[in-house]
Amino acid sequence: MAQPWSAEELSDAEKLARTGRISARDIRLTGEQLDRLITLLPRDGDGDPQAIHVDLAGSIVEGECSFGFVRFDAASFDGAVFTGPADFEFARFRLGSFVGACFGDSTAFSNATFVTAKFERARFEADASFRRVECARRAEFPRARFAEPADFCEAQLGDGLFRLAAFGGAARFARAEFRTADFTSATFASGASFDRADFAGEALYAGVCVAGDADFAHATFGGFARLPDAAFAGDVRFDFAVFDDYLDLAYATIDGDLSFRRARFREARGIGPMLVGRLLSLRGSSFDQQVRFEVSARRIDCTDVMFRAGVDLFARWAELRIEGADFAGPSLVAALPASRTLNDAEPFLGSERPAIGGGWERVRAPTGFEPSLLTLRGAKVARLTLSRIDARDCRFAGSHGLDELRLERVTFGTPPAALARGERSWRRWTVRRTIAEEHDLRAAKGHDDWRRGTVLSVDASAALDPAEVASIYRALRRGRERERDEQGAGDFYYGEMEMRRMRARDDGRPGAGRLARHGARAERAILWLYWLVSGYGLRASRALAALALTLAVLAVPLDLWGFTPDRSYGRALLFSAESSISLFRTPEATLTAGGQVVQIILRLSGPLFFGLAMLALRSRVKR
């Protein structure tokens, strides 16, 4: 139990202070008494107090005290209690130990210097300022407790040890410099700021828990940045940060946004698995090495990202924006299957599902977790593969190398359901794979039924013209043909021809030149007939139906005036069928001039329709 000094003991302490020593172990003393002892210390060449040895271990200092500008060769404040404000600004410690010390009021170590600073289990009940403090070797704060804001801005902390430290107020480490940093299992109740901090070596944040936002914007990580099992209740910002070594975010949980806007990754290879509550932003960042992401998030923004050696992005639930991205190396964007924790217990990613009111909920084997791709505008996708992706809302316009994009089990849109009422009549849309640009275009032209479903609707000014949509379909078709996916190529070819027909209709309207109108109308008529009789060579049923209708119709003029003598309609129909399928031998019959004309038409149309039917069947069964 600390006891106050007697008058004699105080006199002896003053005499000892004149020799550069203060000994007050387990003593209760006032700030005025301590200030008196400091004024008695000898002075160095700069006129600052110089203490050879200070021992206040276990002491209780009542009231305000100041050690400002004091030079300590060795100082022990282990277990000391400071009830009032404590000022150590510009103090210099060769060895300063505050293990287990308690600071009941505001504490200032601003601009102080240490060789090694020891604050293990220290408690700071009010504001604590370590701004611009310098630690040549180590700054040890394991299990330290900061009840109010702690300011380490512009501090040089050497090997900073904050393992199991607890920050009750805002923790500010802006522009701080670390040789190495260890914040393992530290807790931050009001957020943490490491803006423009410099980590020359390893930065360890394993198991860290941050209740507010965490800011690492413009930070530099020269060594391994490790944040496994970290938990952030707010947003985490690594904007403009530079990572010279690996980044470990395995099993990290971020309830808000995780932002790497314009960050630079020189050696990062694997990031995740991690759970991001809202947005993962990689906007404008660059990766020098092949990198693998495993993430579950609501949204992922890869706008203007540079993947110099490629990327494997495995995602769950997210809406993906890959606008202006450059996939310079072989890359994969795919759905992420369930992944288990290190001890193979409960899945870390695999049982989560976005909750309706925000946040996440845990369910057993959720379905529908495939990410949804919203845009590839301006992206270089020649070396990109999409696997198990929902592309119903994806805008492909402006992407580069689209014909070399690889698709594996990608879901595209479909036309409106079977019968949809148009402005004037009922119409049945052919079932096929469609892209969002076609939905936008048709919706802008008044087909409101194309606005329904999952595809987003846009205004008419944002829709592309038919020629542009046709070019997108053409590029996708070429890619499917290269992969020998005849059925997929057929769907995209159908969309391409639909857009060509729509363009011809637009070009043939008043306002264009006379020759242009005539040419457009002729092209439209040809494409309309091609669509009508065979579905652009993709619908065998139409070709066979057209053949049957042609036989039935042309049998009528044969029955009326085609034979000499006359024959029944049944015989005329049989003759029509024989004429249409006999390429080198004509059926024997005495025909009038009109009958011979009809037979010529049959011999031309029969092989044509039959060939279109075979072409359509081949496109469906070819592998």
C-alpha positions, 0 to 999 in steps of 0.5 A: 500500500503506497504511503505518503512521504514524511517531511524527513523522507521528502527532504532526503528525496530532494537531496537525492534528486540533485544527484539525478535520481528520483526514488519514490517506489510505492510512495503516494505523492502529489504532483507538486512534490514531483514537480519540485523533484524534477526542478532539482535534477541536474541539467544537460547541455541544452538546459533540460532536466537529466535523470540518471535513474527514476523509480516510481514503480507502484507509486500513486501520483495525485494531481497534475504532473509534468515530465516534459523535456526530461531526459531519462537514462532509466525510468521505471513507472511499473504499476504507477497510478497517475490520478491527474493529467500526466505530461511526458511531451518531448521526454527522452527515454533510453529505457522507459517502462510503464508496465501495468501503469494506470493513467486516470486523466489525459496523458501526453507522450507527444514527441517523446523518444524511446529506445524501447517503450514498455507499456504492457497492460498499461491503462489509459482512462482518458485521452492518450497522445503519442503523436510523433513519438519515436521508438528506435527499437520497440514499442510494446503495448500488449494488453494495454487498455485505452478507454478514450481516443488514442493518438499515434499519428506520425509516430515512429514505433519500430517493432510495434507490439499491440497484441490483445490491446483494447481501444475504447475510443478512436485509434489514430495511427495516421502516417505512423511508421512501423518496422513490424506491427503486431495487432493480433487479437486487438479490439477497436471499439470506435474504429481505427485509422492507419491512413498513410501508415508505413509498414516496412515489414510484416503487419499482423492483424490476425483475429483483430476486431474493429467495431467501427470503420478501419482506414488503411488508405494510402498505407504502404505494406512492405512485408506480409500483410496478414489479417486472417480471421479479422472482423470489421463491423463497419467499412474497411478502406485500403484505397491507394494502398501499396502491397509489396508482399502477400495479403492474407484476408482468409476467413475475414468478415467485413460487415460494411464495404471493403474498398481497394480503390486504386490500390497496387498489389505487387505480389498478392496471390490469394485473397480470401475466403472472406465475407463482405457485407455490402461492396467489394471495390477493386476500382482502378486497382492493379495486380502484377501477379496472378491472383485468386479471390474467394469472396461472398458479397452483395456487390463487386466492382472491378471497374478499370482494374488491371490484372497483368497476369490474370485473376481467378475471381470466385464469388457468391451472391454478388452483382459484378461490374467488370467495366473497363477491366483489363484481363491481360492473363488467363482469367476466370470469373466463376461461382464459388462453391462452399468452403470449410474452415481450417478444422473442416467444421461449419462452412465459412462460405456456403451457409450464408445468404443475404437477409432481406433487411440487410446483413446475412443469415445462415441457412442450410445449403442455400441455392441461387448463390451464382453471381450476377454479371451486370456489365463488361463494357470497355473490358478486355475479355479475350482471355476471360472465362465465365463459369456458372454466372448469371448474365441475364442483366449483363451489358456487353457493348463496348467490350473488346475480344468478345468473340474470344470470351469463353462461356461455361454454364452461363445463364442468359435471358430469354424472350417474354413468356409464350404469349405476350400481347403486343400493341395490335396482336398476340405474338409468340416469341421464339424461345432462345438465349438473349442479351440485355441489349436486345431487351433494352432495344425492344423495350425502347421500341414499345414492347413493354413485355420485354421489360419484365423478368430479371432484365433491367429496363432502360430509357430509349436514349440508352438503348443501342441501335440494332446494328450494334446489338447484332455485332454483339450477337455475332461476336458471341456466336463466333465464340460459341462456334469456336467452342463447338457449341452449335446450339449456343451459337444457333441462339446467338445467330438467331438474335443476330438475324433478328437485329438485322431484320429490325435494322432493315425495317428502320432503314426502310422508313421515310427519311432515308434515301430512295435507293437506301429505302428500296435496298432495305425493304428488299433485305427485310423481305428476304430476311422475313421469308428466311425467318418465316420458312425456317427460323433463319435455318434453325427451326426444322419444324418451320421448314417442314411445315413450309414444305407441307404447305407448299405441296398442299397449296401447289396441288390445287393449281395442278388439280384444276388445270395442270394435268391432261386429262384431269386428275383428282386432288389426291393424285395431284398432291401425290404428284407434288410430293414426288416432284419435290423429292425427285431430283434427277427423275421426274414423275411421269404425267402429261402436264399442261404448260401451267402444270410444268411451271408448277412442277419447276417450282416444286422441284426448286422449293422441295430440296430448299425446304428439306435442306433448311430442315436438315440444316436446323437439325444438324445445328441441334445435334452436332457436337 
